[in-house]
Amino acid sequence: MNRLKMACFAGVALCALGACSEKAADETSVEAPASEGVSESAADAAAMSEEAAPQIGIPAIPGMAFQYQYRFRVPIDAIARVQQDHAAACTVLGPERCQITGMTYEKQGKGRIVANLAFRVDPVIVNSFGQAAVATVEKADGTLDTATIAGEDVGSGIALSQSRSAAHSGELARIEARLKAGGMGDRERRELQARASELRDMLQNGHEERKAGEGRLAWTPVAFDYQSSDAFSGLNGNRPFASAARIFGDSGGTLFSTILFLMAALGPWALLIGGGIWAVRRFRRPTVAAPTPTP
């Protein structure tokens, strides 16, 4: 009887161990794909961060007015398209946040184009606007050569102008009160009137100066300069094979155009010279050799 009980207990224990081991195996098989998915998502995020546009920008600082300038090198056949994409991106933002202030597109000889696009952008979105522009250039096999950000302390100038205007307003009020009181000579009256006119001009200039400074704080000038890339600088590190294929096609087209030009320019002359040589040989009389004297 004791042996039977011991055998039953042993069987129950083995079944419990088997169930535990199967549960652990199931948990392991369930957790493995999750960790694999996390690793894949991390790899995708790392790849996206590597391909993303460079983070170029300065945080907004109260009272500081900034000016952004980007210089891009773009394949010659993509400059117009990239320039249009940048202009369209500004238009989508609306005139309250982005305005186009100028544009140039100039061909300087064969194989060279220089273009420019100027904006006024809301300081809150100027950094993201520049990053999106760089990403557009990179999609067109272009590169960012330089990015320059210049800042100026405009807020301090506005505060100083306000302080001066307050002092001028106080002095003007005292002069006007003195003029209304009367009881002064003609010379003193003329001097006070001249000083009052001078103070009014100074107040007007200070108001215009502050208005201009506030406008500089409300908008950030952004300039995009485009320059066509040559055969060597056109090799983009992100898409080298596409860039090489494009450069090969451009070089082959240039070679074919050169051959056609030479044939068109030199072909008639070659035919004329060849025809002249053939005519001379065709109609030239044969010369009779002189007899050899016998010794």
C-alpha positions as CSV (number, residue, x, y, z in Angstrom):
1,M,0.0,0.0,0.0
2,N,2.8,2.4,0.9
3,R,4.5,1.6,-2.4
4,L,1.3,2.4,-4.3
5,K,1.0,5.8,-2.6
6,M,4.6,6.6,-3.3
7,A,4.1,5.7,-7.0
8,C,1.0,7.9,-7.2
9,F,2.8,10.9,-5.6
10,A,5.7,10.4,-8.0
11,G,3.4,10.4,-11.0
12,V,1.7,13.6,-9.8
13,A,5.0,15.3,-9.3
14,L,6.3,14.4,-12.7
15,C,3.1,15.7,-14.3
16,A,3.4,19.0,-12.4
17,L,7.0,19.4,-13.5
18,G,6.0,18.7,-17.1
19,A,3.3,21.3,-17.0
20,C,5.6,23.9,-15.5
21,S,8.3,23.2,-18.2
22,E,5.7,23.5,-21.0
23,K,4.4,26.8,-19.5
24,A,8.0,28.2,-19.3
25,A,8.6,27.1,-22.9
26,D,5.4,28.8,-24.0
27,E,6.3,32.0,-22.2
28,T,9.8,32.0,-23.7
29,S,8.4,31.4,-27.2
30,V,5.9,34.3,-26.7
31,E,8.5,36.8,-25.3
32,A,11.1,36.0,-28.0
33,P,9.2,37.7,-30.9
34,A,8.5,40.7,-28.7
35,S,12.2,41.3,-28.0
36,E,12.9,40.7,-31.7
37,G,10.3,43.3,-32.6
38,V,11.8,45.8,-30.1
39,S,15.2,45.3,-31.6
40,E,13.8,45.8,-35.2
41,S,12.0,49.0,-34.2
42,A,15.1,50.3,-32.6
43,A,17.1,49.5,-35.7
44,D,14.5,51.3,-37.9
45,A,14.6,54.3,-35.6
46,A,18.4,54.4,-35.8
47,A,18.3,54.2,-39.6
48,M,15.7,57.0,-39.7
49,S,17.8,59.2,-37.5
50,E,20.8,58.6,-39.7
51,E,18.9,59.5,-42.8
52,A,17.1,62.5,-41.3
53,A,18.1,66.0,-42.2
54,P,20.8,67.6,-39.9
55,Q,19.3,69.3,-36.9
56,I,20.4,72.9,-37.6
57,G,18.8,75.7,-35.6
58,I,18.8,77.9,-32.5
59,P,16.1,78.0,-29.8
60,A,14.0,81.1,-29.7
61,I,15.5,83.7,-27.3
62,P,13.3,86.7,-26.3
63,G,14.6,90.0,-27.8
64,M,17.0,88.2,-30.2
65,A,16.4,88.6,-34.0
66,F,18.0,85.9,-36.1
67,Q,18.8,85.5,-39.8
68,Y,19.2,82.1,-41.5
69,Q,21.1,81.4,-44.7
70,Y,21.5,78.0,-46.4
71,R,23.7,77.1,-49.3
72,F,22.8,74.0,-51.3
73,R,24.6,72.1,-54.0
74,V,22.0,70.5,-56.3
75,P,22.2,68.6,-59.6
76,I,21.7,71.0,-62.5
77,D,18.5,69.2,-63.7
78,A,16.9,69.4,-60.2
79,I,17.5,73.0,-59.1
80,A,14.3,74.3,-60.6
81,R,12.2,71.5,-59.1
82,V,13.8,71.9,-55.6
83,Q,13.3,75.6,-55.8
84,Q,9.6,75.1,-56.6
85,D,9.2,72.6,-53.8
86,H,10.6,75.0,-51.3
87,A,8.3,77.8,-52.6
88,A,5.3,75.4,-52.4
89,A,6.2,74.5,-48.8
90,C,6.1,78.2,-47.8
91,T,2.8,78.7,-49.6
92,V,1.2,75.7,-47.7
93,L,2.2,77.4,-44.4
94,G,0.2,80.5,-45.3
95,P,1.1,84.2,-45.3
96,E,0.7,84.4,-41.6
97,R,3.7,82.1,-41.1
98,C,5.7,82.2,-44.2
99,Q,6.1,84.8,-47.0
100,I,8.3,84.7,-50.2
101,T,10.3,88.0,-50.5
102,G,12.5,87.3,-53.6
103,M,13.6,84.7,-56.1
104,T,16.4,84.5,-58.8
105,Y,17.3,81.8,-61.3
106,E,20.3,82.4,-63.6
107,K,22.2,80.3,-66.1
108,Q,25.9,81.1,-66.0
109,G,27.3,79.3,-69.0
110,K,27.0,75.7,-69.9
111,G,26.6,73.4,-67.0
112,R,26.2,76.1,-64.3
113,I,23.1,77.5,-62.6
114,V,22.9,79.8,-59.7
115,A,19.5,80.5,-58.0
116,N,18.2,82.1,-54.8
117,L,15.0,82.1,-52.8
118,A,14.3,84.4,-49.9
119,F,11.6,84.1,-47.2
120,R,10.2,85.7,-44.1
121,V,9.3,82.9,-41.6
122,D,7.6,82.8,-38.2
123,P,10.4,82.4,-35.6
124,V,8.5,79.6,-34.0
125,I,8.8,77.3,-37.0
126,V,12.0,78.6,-38.7
127,N,14.1,75.6,-37.5
128,S,11.6,73.0,-38.7
129,F,11.2,74.9,-42.0
130,G,15.0,74.8,-42.6
131,Q,15.2,71.1,-41.7
132,A,12.4,70.2,-44.1
133,A,14.2,72.2,-46.8
134,V,17.4,70.3,-46.3
135,A,15.5,67.0,-46.5
136,T,14.0,68.1,-49.8
137,V,17.4,68.8,-51.2
138,E,18.8,65.5,-50.1
139,K,15.9,63.6,-51.8
140,A,17.0,65.3,-55.0
141,D,20.6,64.0,-54.6
142,G,21.7,67.4,-53.4
143,T,23.8,68.4,-50.3
144,L,23.9,71.2,-47.8
145,D,27.2,73.0,-48.2
146,T,26.9,75.7,-45.4
147,A,24.3,76.9,-43.0
148,T,24.8,80.3,-41.3
149,I,22.7,81.7,-38.4
150,A,23.3,85.3,-37.3
151,G,21.7,86.9,-34.3
152,E,21.3,90.5,-33.0
153,D,20.0,91.8,-29.7
154,V,17.1,93.9,-30.8
155,G,15.2,93.7,-27.5
156,S,17.8,95.8,-25.7
157,G,17.6,98.5,-28.3
158,I,13.8,98.6,-28.1
159,A,14.0,98.9,-24.3
160,L,16.6,101.7,-24.5
161,S,14.4,103.6,-27.1
162,Q,11.4,103.3,-24.8
163,S,13.4,104.8,-22.0
164,R,14.6,107.7,-24.1
165,S,11.1,108.3,-25.4
166,A,9.7,108.4,-21.9
167,A,12.3,111.1,-21.0
168,H,11.5,113.1,-24.1
169,S,7.8,112.9,-23.4
170,G,8.2,114.3,-19.9
171,E,10.4,117.2,-21.1
172,L,7.9,118.0,-23.9
173,A,5.0,118.0,-21.4
174,R,6.9,120.5,-19.2
175,I,7.7,122.8,-22.2
176,E,4.1,122.7,-23.4
177,A,2.8,123.6,-19.9
178,R,5.3,126.5,-19.7
179,L,4.2,127.8,-23.1
180,K,0.5,127.7,-22.0
181,A,1.3,129.6,-18.8
182,G,2.6,132.6,-20.7
183,G,4.5,135.5,-19.1
184,M,7.7,135.1,-21.0
185,G,9.7,137.0,-23.6
186,D,9.7,136.4,-27.3
187,R,13.2,134.9,-27.3
188,E,12.3,132.4,-24.6
189,R,9.1,131.4,-26.3
190,R,11.0,130.8,-29.6
191,E,13.6,128.7,-27.9
192,L,10.9,126.6,-26.1
193,Q,9.0,126.2,-29.4
194,A,12.1,125.0,-31.2
195,R,13.0,122.6,-28.4
196,A,9.4,121.2,-28.5
197,S,9.6,120.7,-32.2
198,E,12.9,118.9,-31.8
199,L,11.5,116.6,-29.1
200,R,8.5,115.7,-31.3
201,D,10.8,114.6,-34.1
202,M,12.9,112.6,-31.7
203,L,9.7,110.9,-30.4
204,Q,8.6,110.1,-34.0
205,N,12.0,108.6,-34.8
206,G,12.0,106.5,-31.7
207,H,8.5,105.2,-32.5
208,E,9.7,104.2,-36.0
209,E,12.8,102.6,-34.7
210,R,10.9,100.5,-32.2
211,K,8.4,99.5,-34.9
212,A,11.2,98.3,-37.1
213,G,12.7,96.3,-34.2
214,E,9.4,94.7,-33.4
215,G,9.1,93.7,-37.1
216,R,12.5,92.0,-37.0
217,L,11.4,90.1,-33.9
218,A,8.1,89.0,-35.6
219,W,9.8,87.6,-38.7
220,T,13.0,85.7,-39.4
221,P,14.7,86.3,-42.8
222,V,15.7,83.0,-44.4
223,A,17.7,82.7,-47.6
224,F,18.3,79.6,-49.8
225,D,21.2,79.7,-52.2
226,Y,21.4,77.0,-54.9
227,Q,24.4,76.1,-57.0
228,S,24.6,73.4,-59.6
229,S,26.9,70.5,-58.7
230,D,29.6,69.3,-61.0
231,A,30.5,65.7,-62.0
232,F,32.4,65.1,-58.8
233,S,30.5,66.9,-56.2
234,G,27.3,65.4,-57.5
235,L,28.0,62.0,-56.0
236,N,25.7,62.0,-53.0
237,G,26.7,59.8,-50.1
238,N,23.1,58.8,-49.4
239,R,22.4,57.6,-53.0
240,P,25.7,57.0,-54.7
241,F,24.5,54.6,-57.4
242,A,21.6,56.9,-58.5
243,S,24.0,59.8,-58.6
244,A,26.6,57.9,-60.5
245,A,24.0,56.8,-63.1
246,R,22.7,60.3,-63.5
247,I,26.3,61.6,-64.0
248,F,27.0,58.9,-66.5
249,G,23.9,59.8,-68.4
250,D,24.8,63.5,-68.4
251,S,28.3,62.8,-69.6
252,G,27.1,60.5,-72.4
253,G,24.6,63.1,-73.5
254,T,27.3,65.7,-73.5
255,L,29.7,63.5,-75.5
256,F,27.0,62.7,-78.1
257,S,26.1,66.4,-78.4
258,T,29.8,67.3,-78.9
259,I,30.1,64.7,-81.7
260,L,27.0,66.0,-83.5
261,F,28.3,69.5,-83.2
262,L,31.7,68.6,-84.7
263,M,30.0,66.6,-87.5
264,A,27.7,69.6,-88.3
265,A,30.6,72.1,-88.2
266,L,33.3,70.1,-89.9
267,G,31.3,67.8,-92.2
268,P,30.8,70.2,-95.1
269,W,34.5,71.2,-95.1
270,A,35.6,67.6,-95.0
271,L,33.3,66.7,-98.0
272,L,34.6,69.7,-99.9
273,I,38.3,68.8,-99.3
274,G,37.7,65.2,-100.0
275,G,35.8,66.0,-103.3
276,G,38.7,68.3,-104.4
277,I,41.3,65.6,-103.8
278,W,39.2,63.0,-105.7
279,A,38.7,65.4,-108.6
280,V,42.4,66.1,-108.8
281,R,43.3,62.4,-108.8
282,R,40.5,61.6,-111.3
283,F,41.2,64.1,-114.0
284,R,45.0,64.4,-113.6
285,R,46.9,63.2,-116.8
286,P,49.2,60.2,-116.3
287,T,52.9,61.1,-116.6
288,V,55.0,59.0,-119.0
289,A,58.3,57.8,-117.5
290,A,61.4,58.7,-119.5
291,P,63.3,55.8,-121.1
292,T,66.3,54.5,-119.2
293,P,69.5,55.1,-121.2
294,T,71.5,52.0,-122.2
295,P,75.0,52.0,-120.9
